[in-house]
């Protein structure tokens, strides 16, 4: 058996974790920045073009979010073969992920092109907004195969313990997107279609750069043709990860539906709070990516029939969990500072500021739990325990939906308002009317109940150690 490159002691392991996690964090935030720049440039054209872009990009971003399994399934497959010294197999795993990404990208681009109007109408686009959304969506589909190739190639490079290359490529893409979009939108006068085309061209540039980086990993004589058995294996693994992604996104969508019924002020505060949660999640996800890459490589390198070798893997996992929990405690302290300090900068509405600060207190309480959930997600992905992840995510959703339904029904029936009116003045608190309580309880449900269910299912699997295989 090839010897492991993991030394597993002290500062050496800490440096390995940081060397993977920090560039991964940078690459994760580069993509949202690219979308933000597009939104800002189109926003100067007026509210109508921005509304059309929002609808069209929501459609493509949701689809790409469901395809994230292309990265999460490729990383552990490549890393495990790399740890075992099977370089040809590691390249074959990377290659299969890329072929799946290209095939899915072409098929989905064609499907969306043929169904663009019905899908946009289902999202509420009408009249001029529909015309603008279509004008953005159709050119952007040219870049959809490239977006999926970027996911698969990034996952492969993470498996090779390289998160720096995706960082540089993502950063350069975000930098190039701004001037290219501006040129196509304004001097050439192509409007929202120019923004979409610029993003598509940048995505193809990023995909080609990552493919060139992977070319250096190709063993001499290794075929570039698809390995159909391996391609099917990607779909088998990816199906469970897609179930996981779909369950998580359904939970978020259901939460939005409940908070929307609470009124525009609650919805505005929710948008601000969720933006903060997502930013913190990128940092937690960076550590989860490090866990995927390091653990998968370690599992491939060790003889797991030896209990001492198993204990070494569990020791690595414990170190990663410790790192994540430590970061969760830091962000827990930061959340109230964000809530009370940034509220006035994010919204001029005093009510929204109050609700935002309120929810950041709950979010802060839930940060250590979120850190635990994210890192164990990464651990089980690295162990390729995808079937359990998919089924557990579905179970968590089924736990959460009745809680949401109960909160929504309590609010709609007036029961929550009656309960608040019955509270003593000191207990109710200044400004804590029925709408504020509804909003507060919604975040308790998401940050503590839903994330708690995820933590419980993942924690039980972790303690069983059946993933060490």
C-alpha positions in Angstrom: 0.0 0.0 0.0 1.4 3.5 -0.8 2.4 5.4 2.2 0.3 8.4 3.2 1.5 11.9 2.8 -0.4 12.9 5.8 1.8 13.6 8.8 -1.1 14.2 11.1 0.7 16.2 13.8 0.4 19.8 15.0 1.2 22.7 12.8 1.9 20.6 9.8 -1.7 19.5 9.5 -2.9 23.0 10.3 -0.9 24.4 7.4 -2.4 21.7 5.1 -5.9 22.7 6.2 -5.3 26.4 5.7 -3.5 25.8 2.4 -6.7 24.2 1.1 -9.4 26.2 2.9 -8.2 29.8 2.3 -7.9 29.6 -1.5 -11.2 27.6 -1.6 -12.9 30.5 0.3 -11.6 33.0 -2.2 -12.8 30.9 -5.2 -16.3 30.5 -3.6 -16.9 34.2 -3.2 -15.5 35.1 -6.7 -18.6 33.7 -8.4 -21.2 35.8 -6.4 -19.0 38.9 -7.1 -19.2 38.2 -10.8 -23.1 38.1 -10.5 -23.0 41.3 -8.4 -21.0 43.2 -11.0 -23.4 42.1 -13.7 -26.4 43.3 -11.6 -24.7 46.6 -10.9 -23.9 47.3 -14.6 -27.4 46.3 -15.8 -29.0 48.2 -12.9 -27.8 51.4 -14.5 -30.0 50.6 -17.5 -33.1 50.8 -15.3 -35.3 48.7 -13.1 -36.9 46.8 -16.0 -33.6 45.4 -17.3 -32.5 44.5 -13.8 -35.8 42.7 -13.1 -35.4 40.7 -16.3 -31.8 39.8 -15.4 -32.9 38.8 -11.9 -35.5 36.3 -13.1 -33.3 34.8 -15.8 -30.2 34.5 -13.6 -32.3 33.0 -10.8 -33.3 30.3 -13.2 -29.8 29.5 -14.4 -28.2 29.8 -10.9 -30.8 27.5 -9.4 -30.0 24.9 -12.1 -26.3 25.2 -11.6 -26.8 24.9 -7.9 -28.4 21.5 -8.4 -25.4 20.5 -10.5 -22.9 21.2 -7.8 -22.6 17.4 -7.4 -20.2 17.6 -10.3 -17.6 19.2 -8.0 -18.6 17.3 -4.8 -18.5 13.9 -6.4 -15.3 14.5 -8.4 -13.2 15.8 -5.5 -13.3 12.6 -3.3 -13.0 10.2 -6.2 -9.9 11.9 -7.5 -8.4 12.4 -4.0 -8.9 8.8 -3.0 -7.1 7.4 -6.0 -4.4 10.0 -5.5 -3.9 8.9 -2.0 -3.6 5.2 -3.1 -1.0 6.2 -5.7 -3.3 5.2 -8.6 -2.6 8.2 -10.8 -4.2 6.8 -13.9 -7.4 6.1 -12.0 -7.4 9.5 -10.4 -7.2 11.1 -13.9 -9.9 8.8 -15.2 -12.2 10.0 -12.3 -11.4 13.6 -13.3 -12.0 12.9 -16.9 -15.4 11.2 -16.3 -16.6 14.2 -14.3 -15.7 16.5 -17.1 -17.5 14.4 -19.7 -20.6 14.3 -17.5 -20.4 18.1 -17.1 -20.1 18.7 -20.8 -22.9 16.4 -21.7 -25.3 17.8 -19.1 -24.4 21.3 -20.0 -25.2 20.9 -23.6 -28.4 19.0 -22.9 -29.6 21.5 -20.3 -28.8 24.5 -22.5 -30.8 23.0 -25.3 -33.7 22.2 -22.9 -33.8 25.7 -21.4 -33.6 27.2 -24.8 -36.7 25.3 -25.9 -38.6 26.0 -22.7 -37.4 29.5 -21.9 -40.8 31.3 -22.2 -42.8 28.8 -20.1 -40.2 28.7 -17.4 -40.0 32.5 -17.2 -43.7 32.8 -17.2 -43.9 30.3 -14.3 -41.5 32.7 -12.4 -43.9 35.5 -12.9 -42.3 37.3 -15.9 -44.8 39.1 -18.1 -44.9 41.7 -20.9 -41.6 43.8 -21.1 -40.1 41.9 -18.2 -40.5 38.7 -20.1 -38.9 40.2 -23.2 -35.9 41.4 -21.2 -35.5 38.1 -19.3 -35.6 36.2 -22.5 -33.0 38.5 -24.0 -30.7 37.8 -21.1 -31.4 34.0 -20.7 -30.8 32.9 -24.3 -27.3 34.3 -24.8 -26.4 33.2 -21.2 -27.2 29.5 -22.2 -24.1 29.6 -24.4 -22.0 29.6 -21.2 -24.0 26.9 -19.4 -21.8 24.0 -20.5 -18.7 26.0 -19.5 -20.2 26.7 -16.0 -20.7 23.0 -15.4 -17.2 22.2 -16.7 -15.8 24.8 -14.2 -17.6 22.9 -11.4 -16.2 19.5 -12.5 -12.7 20.8 -13.1 -12.6 22.7 -9.8 -13.7 19.5 -8.0 -11.0 17.5 -9.8 -8.3 20.0 -8.9 -9.4 20.0 -5.2 -9.0 16.2 -5.4 -5.5 16.8 -6.5 -5.1 19.0 -3.3 -5.0 22.2 -5.5 -7.4 24.9 -4.5 -5.0 27.7 -5.6 -5.5 27.3 -9.3 -9.4 27.6 -9.1 -8.8 30.7 -7.0 -6.7 32.4 -9.6 -8.9 31.4 -12.4 -12.1 32.5 -10.6 -10.5 35.8 -9.6 -9.2 36.6 -13.1 -12.6 35.7 -14.5 -14.4 38.1 -12.1 -11.9 40.8 -13.0 -12.3 40.4 -16.8 -16.1 40.2 -16.6 -16.5 43.8 -15.5 -14.8 45.6 -18.5 -16.1 43.1 -21.0 -19.7 43.4 -19.8 -19.4 47.2 -19.7 -18.1 47.2 -23.3 -20.9 45.0 -24.6 -23.7 46.7 -22.7 -22.8 50.4 -23.3 -20.4 51.2 -26.2 -21.7 48.4 -28.3 -25.3 49.0 -27.1 -26.2 45.3 -26.7 -27.9 45.9 -23.3 -28.8 42.9 -21.2 -27.9 40.5 -24.0 -24.4 42.0 -23.9 -24.1 41.3 -20.2 -25.2 37.7 -20.7 -22.8 37.1 -23.6 -19.9 38.6 -21.6 -20.5 36.2 -18.8 -20.7 33.3 -21.2 -17.4 34.2 -22.8 -15.7 34.6 -19.4 -17.1 31.2 -18.2 -15.6 29.5 -21.3 -12.3 31.2 -20.6 -12.4 30.0 -17.1 -13.3 26.4 -18.2 -10.4 26.3 -20.7 -7.9 27.6 -18.2 -8.9 24.9 -15.7 -8.8 22.2 -18.4 -5.3 23.3 -19.2 -4.4 23.0 -15.5 -5.7 19.5 -15.5 -3.9 18.6 -18.7 -0.7 18.6 -16.6 -2.1 15.9 -14.4 -2.6 13.5 -17.3 -0.4 10.4 -17.1 1.5 9.5 -20.2 -0.7 7.6 -22.6 -3.9 8.1 -20.7 -6.9 8.2 -22.9 -9.2 11.3 -23.1 -12.2 9.3 -24.3 -15.0 8.8 -21.8 -15.1 5.7 -19.6 -18.8 4.8 -19.8 -18.8 2.7 -16.6 -17.1 5.6 -14.8 -19.6 8.1 -16.3 -22.5 6.1 -15.0 -20.8 5.9 -11.6 -20.7 9.7 -11.6 -24.5 9.8 -12.2 -25.1 7.2 -9.4 -23.2 9.3 -6.9 -24.5 12.5 -8.3 -28.1 11.4 -7.9 -27.8 11.3 -4.1 -26.0 14.6 -4.0 -28.6 16.1 -6.2 -31.3 14.9 -3.8 -29.3 16.6 -1.0 -29.1 19.9 -2.9 -32.8 19.7 -3.9 -33.8 19.1 -0.3 -31.7 22.0 1.0 -33.0 24.4 -1.7 -36.6 23.3 -1.0 -36.1 24.2 2.7 -34.9 27.6 1.7 -37.8 28.1 -0.8 -40.3 27.1 1.8 -38.8 29.5 4.3 -39.1 32.3 1.8 -42.8 31.5 1.2 -43.5 31.7 4.9 -41.6 35.0 5.5 -43.3 36.5 2.4 -46.7 36.1 4.0 -45.4 38.0 7.0 -45.1 41.2 5.0 -42.6 43.3 3.0 -40.6 44.5 6.0 -40.0 40.9 7.2 -39.1 39.8 3.7 -36.6 42.7 3.3 -34.9 41.9 6.6 -34.8 38.2 5.7 -33.0 39.0 2.4 -30.3 40.9 4.3 -30.0 38.2 7.0 -29.8 35.4 4.4 -27.0 37.3 2.6 -25.0 37.4 5.8 -25.7 33.7 6.4 -24.5 32.9 2.9 -21.3 34.9 3.3 -20.5 33.0 6.6 -21.5 29.8 4.9 -18.8 30.3 2.2 -16.1 30.3 5.0 -17.6 27.2 6.6 -17.9 25.5 3.2 -14.2 26.2 2.5 -13.3 24.1 5.5 -15.7 21.5 4.3 -13.9 21.4 1.0 -10.6 20.9 2.8 -12.2 18.1 4.7 -13.4 16.4 1.4 -9.9 16.6 -0.2 -7.8 15.7 2.9 -10.0 12.8 4.1 -10.6 11.3 0.7 -6.8 11.2 0.1 -6.2 9.8 3.5 -8.8 7.1 3.1 -7.2 6.0 -0.2 -3.7 6.0 1.3 -4.4 3.9 4.4 -5.1 0.2 5.2 -8.5 0.5 6.8 -8.4 -3.0 8.1 -5.8 -1.8 10.6 -7.5 -0.1 13.7 -4.5 2.1 14.2 -4.9 3.4 10.6 -8.7 4.0 11.3 -7.8 6.0 14.4 -5.5 8.1 12.4 -8.3 9.0 9.9 -10.7 9.7 12.8 -8.0 11.9 14.3 -7.8 14.0 11.1 -11.6 14.3 11.1 -11.5 15.5 14.7 -8.9 18.1 13.9 -11.1 19.4 11.1 -14.2 19.5 13.3 -12.2 21.4 15.9 -11.2 24.0 13.3 -14.7 24.4 12.1 -16.2 24.7 15.6 -13.6 27.3 16.5 -14.5 29.3 13.5 -18.2 28.9 14.4 -17.5 30.4 17.8 -15.7 33.4 16.2 -18.6 34.1 13.8 -21.1 33.7 16.6 -19.4 36.7 18.2 -19.3 38.6 15.0 -23.0 38.2 14.2 -24.4 40.7 16.8 -21.8 43.2 15.7 -23.0 42.9 12.1 -26.6 43.0 13.1 -26.4 46.2 15.2 -23.5 47.9 13.3 -24.4 47.3 9.6 -28.1 47.6 9.7 -28.2 51.3 9.0 -25.8 50.9 6.1 -27.9 48.1 4.5 -31.4 49.7 4.9 -32.7 53.2 5.7 -35.9 51.6 7.2 -35.7 51.5 11.0 -38.1 48.6 11.2 -36.0 46.5 8.8 -32.9 47.4 10.8 -34.5 46.2 14.0 -35.6 42.9 12.5 -32.2 42.4 10.9 -30.4 42.9 14.3 -32.9 40.6 15.9 -32.3 37.8 13.4 -28.5 38.2 13.6 -28.7 37.4 17.4 -30.4 34.1 16.5 -28.0 33.5 13.7 -25.1 34.0 16.1 -26.5 31.4 18.5 -26.7 28.9 15.6 -23.2 29.5 14.2 -21.4 26.7 16.1 -24.2 24.3 15.1 -23.9 25.5 11.4 -20.1 25.0 11.6 -20.7 21.4 12.9 -23.1 20.7 10.1 -20.9 22.0 7.3 -17.8 20.2 8.4 -19.6 16.9 8.8 -21.1 17.4 5.3 -17.6 17.7 4.0 -16.4 14.6 6.0 -19.1 12.4 4.6 -18.6 13.7 1.1 -14.9 13.0 1.4 -15.8 9.5 2.5 -18.2 9.2 -0.5 -21.1 8.4 1.8 -23.5 10.1 -0.6 -26.5 7.8 -0.2 -26.7 8.6 3.5 -26.3 12.3 2.8 -29.1 12.3 0.3 -31.6 10.3 2.5 -30.6 12.3 5.6 -31.3 15.6 3.8 -34.7 14.4 2.7 -35.5 13.4 6.3 -34.3 16.8 7.6 -36.6 18.5 5.1 -39.6 16.4 6.3 -38.8 17.4 9.9 -38.6 21.1 9.0 -41.6 21.5 6.7 -44.3 20.7 9.4 -42.5 23.3 11.7 -42.7 25.9 9.0 -46.3 25.0 8.2 -47.2 25.4 11.9 -45.6 28.8 12.1 -47.2 29.9 8.9 -50.6 28.7 10.0 -50.2 30.3 13.5 -49.5 33.6 11.8 -52.2 33.4 9.2 -54.9 32.4 11.8 -54.1 35.3 14.1 -53.1 32.9 16.9 -49.6 34.3 17.1 -51.0 37.9 17.4 -53.3 36.7 20.2 -50.5 35.0 22.0 -48.3 38.2 21.8 -51.2 40.3 23.1 -51.4 38.0 26.1 -47.7 38.4 27.0 -46.7 40.7 29.9 -45.3 43.9 28.7 -41.8 43.2 30.0 -41.8 39.8 28.3 -43.0 41.0 25.0 -40.3 43.6 24.8 -40.2 47.0 23.0 -40.9 46.6 19.3 -41.6 42.9 19.6 -45.1 42.9 18.0 -46.7 39.9 16.3 -44.8 40.4 13.1 -41.5 40.6 14.9 -42.2 37.5 16.9 -43.2 35.7 13.7 -39.9 36.7 12.1 -37.9 35.8 15.2 -39.5 32.4 15.4 -38.9 31.8 11.7 -35.1 32.2 12.2 -35.3 30.0 15.3 -36.9 27.3 13.1 -34.3 27.6 10.4 -31.0 28.3 12.3 -31.8 26.0 15.3 -34.5 23.4 14.4 -33.6 22.7 10.7 -29.8 23.0 11.3 -30.3 21.0 14.5 -31.9 18.1 12.5 -29.0 18.2 10.1 -26.5 18.2 12.9 -28.2 15.2 14.6 -28.4 13.0 11.4 -24.8 13.9 10.5 -23.5 13.5 14.1 -25.0 10.0 14.4 -23.4 8.9 11.2 -20.1 10.4 12.3 -20.2 8.6 15.7 -20.9 5.3 14.0 -17.7 5.5 12.0 -19.2 3.4 9.2 -18.1 6.1 6.8 -14.4 5.0 7.4 -14.3 2.6 4.5 
